[in-house]
Amino acid sequence: MSHRTSFVLVLAAAAAFCVPWRTAHAQRLAPGPQVLTFFSDVDDSEQPYGLYLPKNYDERKKYPLVIMLHGALSNHRLSLKRVFGFSNQQGENDLEATRYFPQWADVDYIVASPLARGTMGYKGIPEKDVWDVVADVKRRFNIDEDRTYLTGLSMGGGGTLWIGLTRPDVWAAIAPVCPAPPFGTVERAPNALNFPVHFFQGGADPVVNPEGTRQWRKRLEDLGTKVEYVEYPGVGHNSWEKAYADEAIFKWFGQFRRDRFPDRVRFVTDAHQYSGAYWVRFDKLTPGTFARIDAQFKGSNRIEIATSDLDAFTMNLAGHPKYAKGRQVEIAIDGASLQAAGDSIGLIKENGVWKIGGYEAPPTAKHAGLEGPMGSAIDRRHIYVYGTAGSPSREETQTRRDTANRAAAWGNTNTGSGRLLLGMRAIPDMQVRPSDLQSSDLFLFGTKETNTVIAKFAEQLPLHLDPKAEGYGLVYVYPVNGHYFLLASGSPWFPIVDPAPGAPGGRGGVPGGAGFVRQDISLGIDFFAPAQRSLTKWGDFILYKDTPTNILVQGRFDGNWKLTAADAGKLSATGVVTVSPVAR
């Protein structure tokens, strides 16, 4: 054998077996339904998701992607079956149906179905999981980002509305089926201007009131959204069986492509986390207050804008067909007329007057990832830390440990949520490592007298509860070294009365826990445990007596994480809270 022949054979072998020589989207998975995993940095776990890969997948071709969200007490395997039109067989329960995938007709789509950690809804940690699944699929496969679609049923139908409306520029179309959206979704309805929405609803649904979904239809139609609505007379909370029959949802999705540069952008948000859409990005707003913009090209380089509760934003115009590079842009905003040039134009409001200019946030300003409220500290990687300081007795140490363990055990309470695939740590203060401070938010129990971590960072924290104040409870969130500290001092914030109606459960959703109110489901519901749910509703801080049902002071820090003079006065006047200089 010649040296040249040997070299050719070596190259051939390398081409066959050396992965780095292949394209980024090369893969060798079998076609059809299957389960993949991604590594979640929320709790260092492998999280599964269902995947459908079309027959004869060609890595050189871009494929449309459908994200399918499951209902309450369901899972990723069942939802993958549902979106292809398969319900349980006669007499089959969900556990039995989960064990296998049937054969179904091929579609030229990639389909991914995340797992919402059980029944957690699609805000917070499960919401992050959805985006992690999207990223993992794009890493593995060649996805057409202009043909990316979102659908789901019941809890997943609500998640479809939430995720679709918080980041509308990702999707070409969305299809909520008997949707049970989380609280805060209705306010974002204006964001659905530039993609079509297809609702499916059972007319006799005992869980999601059909009238609520009809109201969603009317709400979006009145706002100018292209809406299609199908209601099945006499059908209960299993309308997905008809909605997804014969793989019809893929045919409907196939009509639409994402509009990357719509003439008009209308966007509403109350958080830097969801900072804009398409060619508009919000730079300064007040977290917790809904800021709004309606920006529209009226001709070449002519833009008309109306805003409310918005203090600064940027328009990124490069690539828009109605933007001519190198020419002045005429801007009419809230009754004022301005001119500017450039692909990226910043506007800032000073003393109530808009002017051209970029906004530079001070280092202490609230921003995406550090803006509150308290619930934000449990929306991502976090650790529950109880104190061992103050020479506690064995019984007191056990009580402190039990408090932290109970807070960490989201799915082990009687909430109708079932077992959750969520593994947060509960540890004593002496076990907090430097890597924990660098990677995680900390949920700290106790006071600076009882918890060594609180004591270590006491001068950086704004509020301290007097350890001798009997029956008082103080809970607040505050940024420390780029992460959240969530402090719970004094009387535990749980058990409390569930502030929201019970979650629908069962096979895609049947009435669940105490407090279930049928007509509220279409307007807003949060699915996770009441104790954690409460943290999403109280702002940045709360002081109470005995239980959080008896609130003395509550509110939010300002845009620079300072207390207002009024709130500082109220807290100080109680005689049980010390307001530190960092909060003033």
Rosetta blueprint (number, residue, H / E / L):
1 M L
2 S L
3 H H
4 R H
5 T H
6 S H
7 F H
8 V H
9 L H
10 V H
11 L H
12 A H
13 A H
14 A H
15 A H
16 A H
17 F H
18 C L
19 V H
20 P H
21 W H
22 R L
23 T L
24 A L
25 H L
26 A L
27 Q L
28 R L
29 L L
30 A L
31 P L
32 G E
33 P E
34 Q E
35 V E
36 L E
37 T E
38 F E
39 F E
40 S E
41 D L
42 V L
43 D L
44 D L
45 S E
46 E E
47 Q E
48 P E
49 Y E
50 G E
51 L E
52 Y E
53 L E
54 P L
55 K L
56 N L
57 Y L
58 D L
59 E L
60 R L
61 K L
62 K L
63 Y E
64 P E
65 L E
66 V E
67 I E
68 M E
69 L E
70 H L
71 G L
72 A L
73 L L
74 S L
75 N L
76 H H
77 R H
78 L H
79 S H
80 L H
81 K H
82 R H
83 V H
84 F L
85 G L
86 F L
87 S L
88 N L
89 Q L
90 Q L
91 G L
92 E L
93 N L
94 D H
95 L H
96 E H
97 A H
98 T H
99 R L
100 Y L
101 F L
102 P L
103 Q L
104 W L
105 A L
106 D L
107 V L
108 D L
109 Y L
110 I E
111 V E
112 A E
113 S E
114 P E
115 L L
116 A L
117 R L
118 G L
119 T L
120 M L
121 G L
122 Y L
123 K L
124 G L
125 I H
126 P H
127 E H
128 K H
129 D H
130 V H
131 W H
132 D H
133 V H
134 V H
135 A H
136 D H
137 V H
138 K H
139 R H
140 R H
141 F L
142 N L
143 I E
144 D E
145 E E
146 D E
147 R E
148 T E
149 Y E
150 L E
151 T E
152 G E
153 L E
154 S L
155 M H
156 G H
157 G H
158 G H
159 G H
160 T H
161 L H
162 W H
163 I H
164 G H
165 L H
166 T H
167 R L
168 P H
169 D H
170 V H
171 W L
172 A L
173 A E
174 I E
175 A E
176 P E
177 V E
178 C L
179 P L
180 A L
181 P L
182 P L
183 F L
184 G L
185 T L
186 V H
187 E H
188 R H
189 A H
190 P H
191 N H
192 A L
193 L L
194 N L
195 F L
196 P L
197 V E
198 H E
199 F E
200 F E
201 Q E
202 G E
203 G L
204 A L
205 D L
206 P L
207 V L
208 V L
209 N L
210 P H
211 E H
212 G H
213 T H
214 R H
215 Q H
216 W H
217 R H
218 K H
219 R H
220 L H
221 E H
222 D H
223 L L
224 G L
225 T L
226 K L
227 V E
228 E E
229 Y E
230 V E
231 E E
232 Y E
233 P L
234 G L
235 V L
236 G L
237 H L
238 N L
239 S L
240 W H
241 E H
242 K H
243 A H
244 Y L
245 A H
246 D H
247 E H
248 A H
249 I H
250 F H
251 K H
252 W H
253 F H
254 G L
255 Q L
256 F L
257 R L
258 R L
259 D L
260 R L
261 F L
262 P L
263 D L
264 R E
265 V E
266 R E
267 F E
268 V E
269 T E
270 D L
271 A L
272 H L
273 Q L
274 Y L
275 S L
276 G E
277 A E
278 Y L
279 W L
280 V E
281 R E
282 F E
283 D E
284 K E
285 L E
286 T L
287 P L
288 G L
289 T L
290 F L
291 A E
292 R E
293 I E
294 D E
295 A E
296 Q E
297 F E
298 K E
299 G E
300 S L
301 N L
302 R E
303 I E
304 E E
305 I E
306 A E
307 T E
308 S E
309 D L
310 L E
311 D E
312 A E
313 F E
314 T E
315 M E
316 N E
317 L L
318 A L
319 G L
320 H L
321 P L
322 K L
323 Y L
324 A L
325 K L
326 G L
327 R L
328 Q L
329 V E
330 E E
331 I E
332 A E
333 I E
334 D L
335 G L
336 A E
337 S E
338 L E
339 Q E
340 A E
341 A L
342 G L
343 D L
344 S E
345 I E
346 G E
347 L E
348 I E
349 K E
350 E E
351 N L
352 G L
353 V E
354 W E
355 K E
356 I E
357 G L
358 G L
359 Y L
360 E L
361 A L
362 P L
363 P L
364 T L
365 A L
366 K L
367 H E
368 A L
369 G L
370 L E
371 E L
372 G L
373 P L
374 M H
375 G H
376 S H
377 A H
378 I H
379 D L
380 R L
381 R L
382 H E
383 I E
384 Y E
385 V E
386 Y E
387 G L
388 T L
389 A L
390 G L
391 S L
392 P L
393 S L
394 R H
395 E H
396 E H
397 T H
398 Q H
399 T H
400 R H
401 R H
402 D H
403 T H
404 A H
405 N H
406 R H
407 A H
408 A H
409 A L
410 W H
411 G H
412 N H
413 T L
414 N L
415 T L
416 G L
417 S L
418 G L
419 R L
420 L L
421 L L
422 L L
423 G L
424 M L
425 R L
426 A E
427 I E
428 P E
429 D H
430 M H
431 Q H
432 V L
433 R L
434 P H
435 S H
436 D H
437 L H
438 Q H
439 S H
440 S L
441 D E
442 L E
443 F E
444 L E
445 F E
446 G L
447 T L
448 K L
449 E L
450 T L
451 N L
452 T H
453 V H
454 I H
455 A H
456 K H
457 F L
458 A H
459 E H
460 Q H
461 L L
462 P L
463 L E
464 H E
465 L E
466 D L
467 P L
468 K L
469 A L
470 E L
471 G L
472 Y E
473 G E
474 L E
475 V E
476 Y E
477 V E
478 Y E
479 P E
480 V E
481 N L
482 G L
483 H E
484 Y E
485 F E
486 L E
487 L E
488 A E
489 S E
490 G E
491 S L
492 P L
493 W L
494 F L
495 P L
496 I L
497 V L
498 D L
499 P L
500 A L
501 P L
502 G L
503 A L
504 P L
505 G E
506 G L
507 R L
508 G L
509 G L
510 V E
511 P L
512 G L
513 G L
514 A L
515 G L
516 F L
517 V L
518 R H
519 Q H
520 D H
521 I L
522 S L
523 L L
524 G L
525 I L
526 D L
527 F L
528 F L
529 A L
530 P H
531 A H
532 Q H
533 R H
534 S H
535 L H
536 T L
537 K L
538 W L
539 G L
540 D L
541 F E
542 I E
543 L E
544 Y E
545 K E
546 D L
547 T L
548 P L
549 T L
550 N L
551 I E
552 L E
553 V E
554 Q E
555 G E
556 R L
557 F L
558 D L
559 G L
560 N L
561 W L
562 K L
563 L L
564 T L
565 A H
566 A H
567 D H
568 A H
569 G H
570 K H
571 L H
572 S H
573 A H
574 T L
575 G L
576 V L
577 V E
578 T E
579 V E
580 S L
581 P H
582 V H
583 A H
584 R L
